[in-house]
Amino acid sequence: MLESFGVSYPQVRGEVVRMMGVGLEEPEGEIGLTGRAQDVIDRARREASLRDQRLVGTEHILLALVHDRDGAAARILIQLDADPVAIRQALGAD
């Protein structure tokens, strides 16, 4: 989907690294979710439910990520000239 908007994995990864940095240490034990990450998972579940789908797919996660224009994912896509609203519409939302 993102490639149809001219966005590639290396571009997104580069923006994430630029914005967030790169972890240097291997975490020990179970890695928990941040509150923001849990919100995205919950939103993805709602997106699937709104479409009467039991399973959450990557399209639901993408919808959840671009739902909040102030979130890092939406800001990165905007930086790469991909409109989050247009992405939601292309995925059949809104």
C-alpha positions in Angstrom: 0.0 0.0 0.0 2.7 2.5 1.0 4.6 1.8 -2.2 1.6 3.0 -4.2 2.1 6.3 -2.4 5.8 6.4 -3.3 7.0 5.4 0.2 9.6 2.6 0.5 10.8 0.6 3.5 14.3 2.2 3.4 12.7 5.7 3.4 10.5 4.9 6.4 13.3 3.2 8.3 15.6 6.1 7.7 13.0 8.6 9.0 12.3 6.4 12.1 16.1 6.2 12.8 16.4 10.0 12.3 13.4 10.7 14.6 13.8 8.0 17.2 17.4 6.8 17.0 18.7 3.2 17.1 18.8 1.1 20.2 22.2 -0.1 21.1 21.6 -2.8 23.6 19.8 -6.1 23.3 16.8 -6.1 25.7 16.6 -8.9 28.3 13.4 -10.7 28.9 10.0 -9.8 27.5 9.7 -6.4 25.8 6.6 -4.6 26.9 4.5 -2.2 24.8 4.5 1.5 25.5 1.1 3.1 26.1 1.2 4.6 22.6 1.9 1.2 21.0 -0.9 -0.4 23.0 -3.2 2.3 21.8 -2.3 1.4 18.2 -3.0 -2.3 18.8 -6.4 -1.4 20.4 -7.2 0.9 17.5 -6.2 -1.8 15.0 -8.6 -4.2 16.7 -11.4 -1.5 16.4 -10.6 -1.0 12.7 -10.9 -4.7 12.1 -14.1 -4.9 14.1 -15.6 -2.0 12.1 -15.1 -4.1 9.0 -16.6 -7.2 10.6 -13.2 -8.9 10.4 -12.1 -11.2 13.3 -8.4 -11.0 12.5 -6.3 -7.9 12.7 -4.2 -7.6 9.6 -1.4 -5.2 8.5 -4.0 -3.0 6.8 -5.7 -2.5 10.2 -2.4 -1.6 11.9 -1.6 0.9 9.1 -5.1 2.4 9.5 -4.4 2.7 13.3 -1.0 4.2 12.8 -2.3 7.0 10.4 -5.4 7.6 12.5 -3.6 10.1 14.7 -2.0 12.8 12.6 0.2 13.8 15.6 1.7 10.4 16.0 5.2 9.5 14.8 3.9 7.3 11.9 1.7 9.9 10.4 4.4 12.6 10.8 6.9 10.3 9.0 4.5 9.7 6.2 3.8 13.4 5.9 7.5 14.0 5.8 7.7 11.6 2.9 4.8 13.4 1.1 2.3 10.6 1.7 -1.0 12.0 3.0 -2.4 9.9 5.9 -6.0 10.9 5.0 -5.4 9.6 1.4 -4.0 6.4 2.8 -7.0 5.8 5.0 -9.3 6.5 2.1 -7.3 4.1 -0.1 -7.8 1.4 2.5 -11.6 2.1 2.6 -11.8 4.0 5.8 -13.5 7.3 6.5 
